[in-house]
Amino acid sequence: MRSCFLIVALALTAGPALSAELPNVVLIVADDLGWADLGCYGSKYHKTPHIDRLAADGVRFTQAYAAAPVCSPTRASILTGRHPARLGITDWLPGRPDRPDQKLLRPPVVTRLPADVPTLPGLLKKAGYTTALIGKWHLGGKGSSPTDRGFDVNVAGSEAGSPFSYFAPFQAKDGRVIPGLEDAPDGEYLTDRLAAEAEKSLGAHTGKPFFLYLPHYAPHIPMKAKADLVAKYKPGPPGQQGNPIYAAMVESLDDAVGRVLKKLDDLKLTDNTVVIFISDNGGLCTLEGPNTPPTINAPLREGKGYLYEGGLRVPLIVKWPGVTKAGTTSPVPVVSTDLFPTVSESCGITLPEKLDGVSLKPLLNGGTIGRDGLYFHYPHYSNQGGKPGGAIRDGDWKLIEFFENGRHELFDLKADPGENRNLAEAKPGVVKQLADKVGAWRTAVGAKMPKPNPDYVPNPQATDGTVTMHARTAEVHGTMLRYEPLPHKTTLGYWVNATDWASLEFTVTRPGTFTIEVLQGCGKGQGGSEVEVAVGEQKLKFTVEDTGHFQNFKAREIGTMRLDQPGRYTLTIKPVKKAAAAVMDLRQVTLRPAK
């Protein structure tokens, strides 16, 4: 196997001579790194001195967004400057399949970066740049590999969305090996190896400008890290950053960034190199495999797979010598599609048509940019629990629309960055204006929408006759009530409005009489609310019990109901009287055949 060094060296000898004024570009993408996971973004748990130094030397964006709450669409947006909805790449590839417990069918997903869409490496290559990808690709396989889409060199890039292994040999169970890493010594850590390959690539520089795209696999699951780094961190309490394995993965990522920055210094390339660091979506904060959740995105709401801020807002740092002023921050909302025109402008590239991104160069030296708003389209069910929807950020307003039922949630992000207060009922005019705007945008870009699932079977009856309805399957009505997916909660919570209520669909195949059981929690001194549970005309009432904590759940049988026919039913849960600050938390409703 020819080394990355030799391939890059050969590539550097070809092509037209270019002006020495054209800068080099190093674009580093982290995988599933949360907005609050870096020291420079407020983390007190993770150790990231090298990325913090990069922020101190450049511009740190405090309101940067990924184009989608999952990886492949954002990566496509970075490399094309086009919105994922325009490209048709709206989910991770190949995506989550349709299932009978999902009310909607996903729209078709383009499973590779389209060959007819100009890519950043392709344009730079035509302009005489050397282009190298070292790391994750996840935008197609054979015929749509990195070298098919503009890169001279590909090390470690394939159709895979997660690494076969974080420790060498980097091999899958079916025998596939991460390309270009076949010779890795046993036990080598993947993040370290990618850093070494990046150093090798930079060391091959012979004077021509280069574009190094360094999308790390870390800190994506599976949670695997070097034991000595894991030992440095103590576990934290629920609801706070405190995963030692994830912290060690982030530290290795930071070390890798430091190695690249040092190599640029050693080669005296720093003063003519634009360095960009970004994550592909918000941090994973739900259960998804061993040793999860990795992180918490507080003060932002939720995380990867959700259209809330925790799923979309990401760290973004840009250092452009001669353009950026060290140690500055920008609060202007920007998005991953903006990197394409930004890099293109820095490298003297003429922009193609149909770009959705805007060059950030004016912001980098204290200026302003104009744009119509930020749009998001995620018509899928995510592995993390997110449901199909779309969103728009226009100024400080953010509107989320859920495609299952047309529900709208409106937030003032300046006053409420944690998206805790839904203003949809209080501001119907703003809701209509933004809903019309995002709807027109979807039409303009050709966004594909989900369709009803004819095979939908909600909360089916088990073989023992039991029907179990978890809070995650509930539909909420009103403004404040919501499902909270964090592992220490997994509950319907924020039940602070007496007019808010929930409904749960379920399917009965063997009718009969059922005992109704609710799994409820309630904070100390907050008990006493009266709640009605109904299926059709049958109604039961119960008084909420104080359980000492809202996440201290108690199973309570509240009565029986008779369901005489097989089929689909809807159970509603409505407060009759709210006794204190909140009604209760509700994790589950169970119907058990009465004895």
C-alpha positions as CSV (number, residue, x, y, z in Angstrom):
1,M,0.0,0.0,0.0
2,R,1.4,3.4,-1.0
3,S,1.5,5.8,2.0
4,C,-0.5,8.9,2.2
5,F,2.8,10.8,2.1
6,L,3.7,9.5,-1.3
7,I,0.2,10.0,-2.8
8,V,0.1,13.6,-1.5
9,A,3.6,14.3,-2.7
10,L,2.7,13.1,-6.2
11,A,-0.4,15.2,-6.2
12,L,1.6,18.3,-5.2
13,T,3.8,18.0,-8.2
14,A,0.8,18.4,-10.6
15,G,-1.4,21.3,-11.6
16,P,-0.8,24.9,-12.5
17,A,1.4,27.2,-10.4
18,L,-0.6,29.3,-8.0
19,S,-0.1,32.6,-6.2
20,A,1.5,32.2,-2.8
21,E,-1.2,34.5,-1.5
22,L,-3.8,31.8,-1.7
23,P,-4.2,30.3,1.7
24,N,-4.2,26.7,2.8
25,V,-7.4,25.3,4.5
26,V,-7.7,22.8,7.3
27,L,-11.3,21.9,8.0
28,I,-11.8,19.7,11.1
29,V,-15.2,18.2,11.8
30,A,-16.0,16.5,15.1
31,D,-18.7,13.8,15.2
32,D,-21.5,14.3,17.7
33,L,-19.6,16.8,19.8
34,G,-22.0,19.0,21.7
35,W,-22.2,22.8,21.8
36,A,-21.3,22.9,25.5
37,D,-18.6,20.2,25.4
38,L,-15.5,22.4,25.0
39,G,-13.8,24.5,27.7
40,C,-14.1,27.6,25.5
41,Y,-17.9,26.9,25.3
42,G,-18.2,26.6,29.1
43,S,-17.5,23.0,29.9
44,K,-15.9,22.5,33.4
45,Y,-15.6,18.8,33.0
46,H,-13.9,18.2,29.6
47,K,-10.3,19.2,29.0
48,T,-9.8,20.8,25.6
49,P,-6.8,23.2,25.9
50,H,-5.8,23.0,22.2
51,I,-9.2,23.7,20.8
52,D,-9.5,26.5,23.4
53,R,-6.3,27.9,22.1
54,L,-7.7,27.8,18.6
55,A,-10.7,29.8,19.8
56,A,-8.4,32.3,21.6
57,D,-6.5,32.8,18.3
58,G,-9.6,33.2,16.2
59,V,-13.4,33.8,16.1
60,R,-15.7,31.6,18.2
61,F,-19.3,31.6,17.0
62,T,-21.8,31.2,19.9
63,Q,-24.9,30.6,17.7
64,A,-23.6,28.3,15.0
65,Y,-25.8,25.5,13.7
66,A,-25.5,22.2,11.9
67,A,-27.8,22.0,8.9
68,A,-29.4,18.9,10.4
69,P,-29.6,17.1,13.8
70,V,-27.7,14.1,12.4
71,C,-24.5,13.5,10.5
72,S,-24.7,12.8,6.8
73,P,-26.9,15.8,5.9
74,T,-24.6,18.2,7.7
75,R,-21.5,16.8,6.0
76,A,-23.2,17.1,2.6
77,S,-24.1,20.7,3.4
78,I,-20.4,21.5,4.3
79,L,-19.1,20.0,1.1
80,T,-21.7,21.5,-1.2
81,G,-23.0,24.7,0.4
82,R,-26.5,23.4,-0.3
83,H,-29.2,22.6,2.2
84,P,-29.7,18.9,2.8
85,A,-33.4,19.2,1.7
86,R,-32.2,20.5,-1.7
87,L,-29.8,17.6,-2.0
88,G,-32.3,15.0,-0.8
89,I,-29.9,13.8,1.8
90,T,-32.1,14.4,4.9
91,D,-31.1,11.6,7.2
92,W,-27.9,9.7,8.1
93,L,-27.1,7.1,5.5
94,P,-28.7,4.8,4.7
95,G,-31.2,6.0,7.4
96,R,-33.7,4.5,9.8
97,P,-36.2,2.2,8.1
98,D,-39.9,2.5,8.3
99,R,-41.5,0.7,11.3
100,P,-45.1,-0.1,12.3
101,D,-44.8,2.0,15.5
102,Q,-44.1,5.1,13.4
103,K,-47.1,7.1,12.2
104,L,-45.4,8.4,9.1
105,L,-43.4,6.8,6.3
106,R,-40.1,8.5,5.6
107,P,-39.6,10.2,2.2
108,P,-37.0,8.8,-0.2
109,V,-33.4,9.6,0.8
110,V,-30.6,10.2,-1.7
111,T,-27.9,7.8,-0.5
112,R,-24.8,9.3,-2.0
113,L,-23.4,12.8,-2.6
114,P,-24.8,13.6,-6.1
115,A,-22.3,13.5,-8.9
116,D,-23.8,16.6,-10.6
117,V,-23.4,18.9,-7.6
118,P,-20.1,20.9,-7.4
119,T,-18.1,20.0,-4.2
120,L,-15.7,22.1,-2.3
121,P,-12.7,19.7,-2.9
122,G,-13.7,19.4,-6.5
123,L,-13.6,23.1,-7.1
124,L,-10.4,23.6,-5.2
125,K,-8.8,20.7,-7.1
126,K,-9.7,22.4,-10.4
127,A,-8.1,25.6,-9.0
128,G,-4.8,23.8,-8.4
129,Y,-5.2,22.9,-4.8
130,T,-4.1,19.5,-3.4
131,T,-7.1,17.9,-1.6
132,A,-7.0,15.2,1.0
133,L,-9.7,13.6,3.2
134,I,-8.5,11.9,6.3
135,G,-11.3,10.5,8.4
136,K,-15.1,9.9,8.1
137,W,-16.9,10.2,4.8
138,H,-20.4,8.7,5.2
139,L,-21.7,10.1,1.9
140,G,-21.8,7.0,-0.3
141,G,-19.8,4.0,-1.2
142,K,-18.4,2.6,-4.4
143,G,-18.7,5.2,-7.2
144,S,-19.3,7.9,-4.6
145,S,-16.2,7.7,-2.6
146,P,-14.1,10.8,-1.6
147,T,-11.8,10.4,-4.6
148,D,-15.0,10.3,-6.8
149,R,-16.0,13.7,-5.4
150,G,-12.9,15.8,-5.7
151,F,-10.3,14.5,-3.2
152,D,-6.9,13.5,-4.4
153,V,-6.3,11.4,-1.3
154,N,-8.7,9.4,0.9
155,V,-7.5,7.9,4.2
156,A,-10.2,6.2,6.4
157,G,-13.2,7.5,4.4
158,S,-16.0,5.0,3.5
159,E,-19.8,4.7,3.5
160,A,-19.6,3.7,7.2
161,G,-21.1,6.1,9.7
162,S,-19.3,4.8,12.8
163,P,-15.8,3.3,13.1
164,F,-15.4,-0.5,12.8
165,S,-13.2,-0.2,15.9
166,Y,-11.5,2.6,17.8
167,F,-8.5,0.4,18.5
168,A,-6.5,-1.4,15.8
169,P,-7.0,-3.6,14.0
170,F,-9.6,-1.2,12.5
171,Q,-11.7,-4.1,11.2
172,A,-15.4,-5.0,11.1
173,K,-16.8,-8.4,11.9
174,D,-17.2,-9.1,8.2
175,G,-13.5,-8.5,7.5
176,R,-13.7,-5.0,6.1
177,V,-11.0,-2.6,7.3
178,I,-11.1,1.1,7.5
179,P,-9.5,2.1,4.1
180,G,-5.9,3.2,4.4
181,L,-5.4,1.9,7.9
182,E,-4.7,-1.7,7.1
183,D,-1.1,-1.5,8.5
184,A,-2.1,-0.1,11.9
185,P,-0.2,-1.7,14.8
186,D,-2.5,-3.5,17.3
187,G,-3.9,-1.3,19.9
188,E,-3.4,2.0,18.1
189,Y,-6.2,4.5,18.9
190,L,-8.1,5.7,15.8
191,T,-8.1,9.4,16.8
192,D,-4.3,9.3,17.3
193,R,-3.9,7.5,13.9
194,L,-5.9,10.1,12.0
195,A,-3.8,12.8,13.7
196,A,-0.7,11.1,12.5
197,E,-2.0,10.8,9.0
198,A,-2.9,14.5,9.0
199,E,0.7,15.3,10.1
200,K,2.0,13.1,7.3
201,S,-0.2,14.9,4.8
202,L,0.9,18.3,6.0
203,G,4.5,17.2,5.9
204,A,4.2,16.5,2.2
205,H,3.5,20.1,1.5
206,T,5.8,21.5,-1.2
207,G,4.6,25.0,-1.7
208,K,1.2,24.5,-3.5
209,P,-1.9,25.3,-1.5
210,F,-3.8,22.5,0.1
211,F,-7.2,21.6,1.4
212,L,-7.1,19.1,4.3
213,Y,-10.5,17.9,5.3
214,L,-10.2,16.1,8.7
215,P,-13.5,14.7,9.8
216,H,-12.8,12.7,12.9
217,Y,-15.0,9.7,13.9
218,A,-14.7,10.8,17.5
219,P,-16.6,11.2,19.8
220,H,-19.3,9.2,18.1
221,I,-20.4,5.9,19.7
222,P,-19.3,3.3,20.5
223,M,-17.9,4.8,23.6
224,K,-14.2,3.6,23.5
225,A,-11.2,5.5,24.8
226,K,-7.7,5.0,26.1
227,A,-7.7,3.7,29.7
228,D,-5.2,6.2,31.1
229,L,-7.3,9.1,29.9
230,V,-10.6,7.5,31.2
231,A,-8.9,7.2,34.6
232,K,-8.4,10.9,34.8
233,Y,-12.2,11.6,35.1
234,K,-14.7,10.9,37.8
235,P,-18.3,10.1,36.9
236,G,-20.7,13.0,37.3
237,P,-24.3,13.2,38.5
238,P,-27.3,12.6,36.2
239,G,-28.2,15.6,34.2
240,Q,-24.7,17.0,34.0
241,Q,-21.6,16.3,31.9
242,G,-19.9,13.4,33.6
243,N,-19.1,10.5,31.3
244,P,-15.4,9.6,31.8
245,I,-15.2,7.6,28.6
246,Y,-16.7,10.4,26.5
247,A,-14.4,12.9,28.3
248,A,-11.4,10.8,27.4
249,M,-12.6,10.6,23.7
250,V,-13.0,14.4,23.7
251,E,-9.5,14.8,25.2
252,S,-8.0,12.6,22.5
253,L,-9.8,14.7,19.9
254,D,-8.4,17.8,21.4
255,D,-4.9,16.3,21.4
256,A,-5.3,15.5,17.7
257,V,-6.3,19.1,17.0
258,G,-3.2,20.2,18.9
259,R,-1.0,18.0,16.8
260,V,-2.3,19.5,13.6
261,L,-1.8,23.0,14.9
262,K,1.7,22.2,16.1
263,K,2.6,20.7,12.7
264,L,1.4,23.9,11.0
265,D,3.6,25.9,13.3
266,D,6.6,23.6,12.8
267,L,6.3,23.8,9.0
268,K,5.8,27.6,9.2
269,L,2.4,27.3,7.5
270,T,0.3,28.8,10.3
271,D,0.3,32.3,8.9
272,N,-1.1,31.2,5.6
273,T,-3.6,28.6,6.7
274,V,-7.3,29.0,7.5
275,V,-8.3,26.6,10.2
276,I,-12.0,25.8,10.8
277,F,-13.4,23.5,13.6
278,I,-17.0,22.5,13.7
279,S,-19.2,19.6,14.9
280,D,-21.7,17.8,12.6
281,N,-24.7,18.0,15.0
282,G,-25.5,18.4,18.7
283,G,-24.2,16.0,21.4
284,L,-25.8,12.7,21.9
285,C,-27.6,12.9,25.3
286,T,-29.9,9.9,25.2
287,L,-29.3,6.2,25.6
288,E,-27.8,4.6,22.5
289,G,-25.6,1.6,23.3
290,P,-23.2,0.8,26.2
291,N,-21.8,3.6,28.4
292,T,-24.3,6.2,27.1
293,P,-25.5,8.9,27.3
294,P,-22.2,10.6,26.4
295,T,-23.0,14.1,27.3
296,I,-25.6,16.7,28.3
297,N,-26.1,19.9,26.2
298,A,-27.5,22.1,29.0
299,P,-28.5,24.9,29.0
300,L,-29.8,23.8,25.6
301,R,-32.7,21.5,25.2
302,E,-32.3,17.8,24.1
303,G,-29.5,16.7,21.7
304,K,-28.7,14.8,18.6
305,G,-31.8,13.7,16.6
306,Y,-33.9,16.6,17.8
307,L,-34.8,19.9,16.2
308,Y,-34.3,21.7,19.5
309,E,-31.2,23.7,20.1
310,G,-29.3,20.9,21.7
311,G,-29.6,18.9,18.5
312,L,-28.7,21.7,16.1
313,R,-26.4,24.2,17.8
314,V,-22.7,23.3,17.5
315,P,-19.3,24.8,18.2
316,L,-17.7,26.7,15.3
317,I,-14.3,28.2,15.5
318,V,-12.5,30.0,12.6
319,K,-8.9,31.2,12.5
320,W,-8.0,33.1,9.4
321,P,-4.7,34.9,9.7
322,G,-5.0,38.5,8.5
323,V,-8.7,38.4,8.7
324,T,-9.8,37.2,12.1
325,K,-9.0,39.1,15.3
326,A,-7.8,36.9,18.1
327,G,-10.1,36.1,21.0
328,T,-13.3,37.4,19.4
329,T,-16.8,36.0,19.5
330,S,-19.7,36.3,17.2
331,P,-23.4,35.9,18.3
332,V,-24.7,36.0,14.7
333,P,-26.6,32.8,13.8
334,V,-24.7,30.9,11.1
335,V,-25.0,27.4,9.7
336,S,-22.7,24.7,8.3
337,T,-23.8,25.4,4.7
338,D,-21.9,28.7,5.2
339,L,-18.5,27.0,5.2
340,F,-18.6,26.3,1.5
341,P,-18.8,29.9,0.3
342,T,-16.5,31.0,3.2
343,V,-13.7,28.7,2.1
344,S,-14.4,29.4,-1.6
345,E,-14.0,33.1,-1.0
346,S,-10.8,32.6,0.9
347,C,-9.4,30.6,-2.0
348,G,-10.5,32.8,-4.8
349,I,-13.1,30.3,-6.1
350,T,-16.1,31.5,-8.2
351,L,-19.3,30.3,-6.4
352,P,-21.6,28.0,-8.3
353,E,-25.4,28.6,-8.5
354,K,-28.0,27.4,-6.0
355,L,-26.0,27.9,-2.9
356,D,-27.8,28.1,0.4
357,G,-24.8,29.2,2.4
358,V,-23.5,32.7,2.9
359,S,-19.8,33.7,3.2
360,L,-18.9,34.4,6.8
361,K,-15.9,36.5,5.9
362,P,-17.6,39.8,6.8
363,L,-18.3,38.4,10.3
364,L,-14.8,37.3,10.8
365,N,-13.5,40.8,10.9
366,G,-16.4,42.4,12.7
367,G,-18.8,43.1,9.8
368,T,-22.3,41.9,9.1
369,I,-24.1,39.5,6.8
370,G,-27.6,39.5,5.4
371,R,-29.8,36.4,5.2
372,D,-33.4,35.4,5.2
373,G,-33.3,33.1,8.1
374,L,-32.1,29.6,8.9
375,Y,-34.2,26.6,7.8
376,F,-34.1,23.0,8.9
377,H,-35.9,20.0,7.5
378,Y,-35.8,16.6,9.2
379,P,-38.7,14.5,8.0
380,H,-37.6,11.4,9.9
381,Y,-37.8,9.5,13.1
382,S,-34.4,9.6,14.8
383,N,-32.8,6.8,16.7
384,Q,-32.7,9.2,19.7
385,G,-36.5,9.8,19.8
386,G,-36.9,12.8,17.6
387,K,-40.0,13.0,15.4
388,P,-40.4,14.2,11.8
389,G,-40.5,18.0,11.6
390,G,-39.1,21.2,10.3
391,A,-37.9,24.5,11.9
392,I,-37.0,28.0,11.1
393,R,-34.9,30.5,13.0
394,D,-35.8,34.1,12.0
395,G,-34.0,36.7,14.2
396,D,-34.6,35.6,17.7
397,W,-37.7,33.6,16.9
398,K,-37.6,29.9,16.3
399,L,-40.6,27.9,15.2
400,I,-40.7,24.1,15.2
401,E,-43.4,22.2,13.2
402,F,-44.1,18.6,13.9
403,F,-45.3,16.7,10.8
404,E,-47.3,14.0,12.6
405,N,-50.0,16.4,13.7
406,G,-49.0,19.9,12.5
407,R,-48.2,21.0,16.1
408,H,-46.2,24.2,16.4
409,E,-43.8,25.3,19.1
410,L,-42.5,28.9,19.2
411,F,-39.5,30.1,21.2
412,D,-37.8,33.4,21.8
413,L,-34.2,32.3,21.8
414,K,-32.8,35.5,23.1
415,A,-35.0,35.3,26.2
416,D,-35.2,31.5,26.4
417,P,-32.2,29.7,24.7
418,G,-33.3,26.5,26.6
419,E,-36.6,26.5,24.7
420,N,-38.6,26.1,28.0
421,R,-41.5,28.4,27.2
422,N,-43.6,27.7,24.2
423,L,-45.2,30.9,23.0
424,A,-47.3,29.4,20.2
425,E,-50.7,30.2,21.8
426,A,-49.6,33.7,22.9
427,K,-48.2,34.7,19.5
428,P,-50.4,33.2,16.8
429,G,-49.5,35.9,14.3
430,V,-45.8,35.1,14.6
431,V,-46.6,31.3,14.3
432,K,-48.5,31.9,11.0
433,Q,-45.9,34.2,9.6
434,L,-43.0,31.7,10.2
435,A,-45.1,28.7,9.3
436,D,-45.9,30.3,5.9
437,K,-42.3,31.2,5.4
438,V,-40.8,27.8,6.1
439,G,-43.6,26.2,4.0
440,A,-42.7,28.4,1.1
441,W,-39.0,27.6,1.6
442,R,-39.8,23.8,1.5
443,T,-41.5,24.3,-1.8
444,A,-38.7,26.3,-3.2
445,V,-36.0,23.8,-2.4
446,G,-38.1,20.7,-3.3
447,A,-38.1,19.3,0.2
448,K,-39.7,15.9,0.4
449,M,-42.4,15.2,3.0
450,P,-43.3,12.0,4.9
451,K,-46.6,10.3,4.2
452,P,-49.1,8.4,6.4
453,N,-48.0,4.9,7.3
454,P,-50.9,2.5,6.4
455,D,-49.3,-0.2,8.6
456,Y,-49.1,1.9,11.7
457,V,-49.8,-0.1,14.8
458,P,-49.4,2.1,18.0
459,N,-48.6,0.4,21.3
460,P,-49.7,-3.1,20.4
461,Q,-51.1,-5.6,22.9
462,A,-48.5,-8.1,24.2
463,T,-48.9,-11.8,24.1
464,D,-49.9,-11.8,27.8
465,G,-52.7,-9.3,27.0
466,T,-50.9,-6.3,28.5
467,V,-50.8,-2.9,26.7
468,T,-47.9,-0.8,27.8
469,M,-47.8,2.9,26.7
470,H,-44.6,4.7,27.5
471,A,-44.5,8.5,27.7
472,R,-42.3,8.7,24.7
473,T,-45.3,7.6,22.6
474,A,-47.6,10.3,23.9
475,E,-48.9,13.2,21.9
476,V,-48.9,16.4,23.9
477,H,-51.5,19.2,23.7
478,G,-51.1,22.7,25.0
479,T,-48.0,24.7,25.4
480,M,-45.7,23.5,28.2
481,L,-46.2,19.8,28.6
482,R,-43.5,17.8,26.9
483,Y,-41.7,14.5,26.8
484,E,-38.3,14.7,28.4
485,P,-36.0,12.0,26.9
486,L,-32.9,12.4,29.1
487,P,-32.2,9.0,30.7
488,H,-32.8,10.1,34.3
489,K,-36.2,11.4,33.3
490,T,-37.9,9.7,30.3
491,T,-41.2,11.2,31.3
492,L,-44.0,13.6,30.4
493,G,-42.9,16.6,32.4
494,Y,-43.2,20.4,32.6
495,W,-46.9,19.9,33.4
496,V,-47.3,23.4,34.8
497,N,-50.4,24.4,32.9
498,A,-53.8,22.9,34.0
499,T,-55.0,23.1,30.4
500,D,-52.2,21.0,29.0
501,W,-53.1,17.3,28.4
502,A,-51.7,14.2,26.7
503,S,-53.1,11.4,24.5
504,L,-51.8,7.9,23.9
505,E,-52.9,5.6,21.0
506,F,-52.9,1.9,21.5
507,T,-54.0,-1.3,19.8
508,V,-56.2,-4.1,21.2
509,T,-56.3,-7.5,19.6
510,R,-58.0,-9.4,22.5
511,P,-60.7,-7.3,24.1
512,G,-61.8,-7.5,27.7
513,T,-61.7,-5.8,31.0
514,F,-58.4,-4.0,31.9
515,T,-57.0,-2.6,35.1
516,I,-55.4,0.8,34.4
517,E,-52.1,1.5,36.1
518,V,-50.3,4.9,36.0
519,L,-46.6,5.3,36.8
520,Q,-46.5,8.8,38.3
521,G,-44.0,11.0,40.1
522,C,-44.5,14.2,42.0
523,G,-42.2,16.5,43.9
524,K,-42.3,17.0,47.7
525,G,-45.3,19.2,48.6
526,Q,-46.6,19.2,45.0
527,G,-49.2,16.4,45.3
528,G,-53.0,16.8,45.3
529,S,-53.8,17.5,41.7
530,E,-56.8,15.7,40.3
531,V,-56.4,13.9,36.9
532,E,-58.9,12.3,34.6
533,V,-58.0,9.3,32.4
534,A,-60.5,8.5,29.7
535,V,-61.0,6.1,26.8
536,G,-64.1,7.2,24.9
537,E,-66.9,7.7,27.3
538,Q,-65.2,5.7,30.1
539,K,-63.5,7.9,32.6
540,L,-61.4,7.3,35.8
541,K,-60.1,9.9,38.2
542,F,-57.2,9.8,40.6
543,T,-55.4,12.2,42.9
544,V,-51.7,12.7,42.3
545,E,-49.5,11.5,45.2
546,D,-46.4,13.2,46.5
547,T,-43.6,10.8,45.8
548,G,-40.8,13.0,47.2
549,H,-39.4,13.8,43.7
550,F,-40.8,14.2,40.2
551,Q,-38.6,11.4,38.9
552,N,-39.4,9.1,41.8
553,F,-42.1,7.1,40.1
554,K,-44.8,5.1,41.8
555,A,-47.1,2.6,40.1
556,R,-50.8,3.1,41.0
557,E,-53.9,1.2,39.9
558,I,-56.7,3.7,39.4
559,G,-59.6,1.4,38.3
560,T,-60.8,-0.7,35.4
561,M,-62.2,-0.2,31.9
562,R,-64.0,-2.5,29.5
563,L,-62.9,-2.6,25.9
564,D,-65.3,-4.8,23.9
565,Q,-63.9,-4.6,20.4
566,P,-60.5,-5.1,18.9
567,G,-58.9,-2.1,17.2
568,R,-57.2,1.2,17.8
569,Y,-58.1,3.3,20.8
570,T,-57.0,6.7,22.2
571,L,-56.5,7.2,26.0
572,T,-56.5,10.8,27.2
573,I,-54.9,12.2,30.4
574,K,-56.3,15.6,31.5
575,P,-55.9,17.6,34.7
576,V,-59.2,18.4,36.5
577,K,-57.5,20.5,39.2
578,K,-53.8,21.6,39.5
579,A,-52.9,21.8,43.2
580,A,-49.4,23.2,43.1
581,A,-46.7,24.3,40.7
582,A,-46.9,21.2,38.5
583,V,-49.5,18.4,38.0
584,M,-47.1,15.5,38.0
585,D,-44.6,13.6,35.9
586,L,-46.0,10.6,34.0
587,R,-43.7,7.9,32.7
588,Q,-46.1,5.1,31.7
589,V,-49.7,3.9,31.5
590,T,-50.4,0.2,31.5
591,L,-53.5,-1.8,30.8
592,R,-53.5,-5.2,32.3
593,P,-56.2,-7.9,31.8
594,A,-58.4,-7.9,34.9
595,K,-58.4,-11.1,36.9
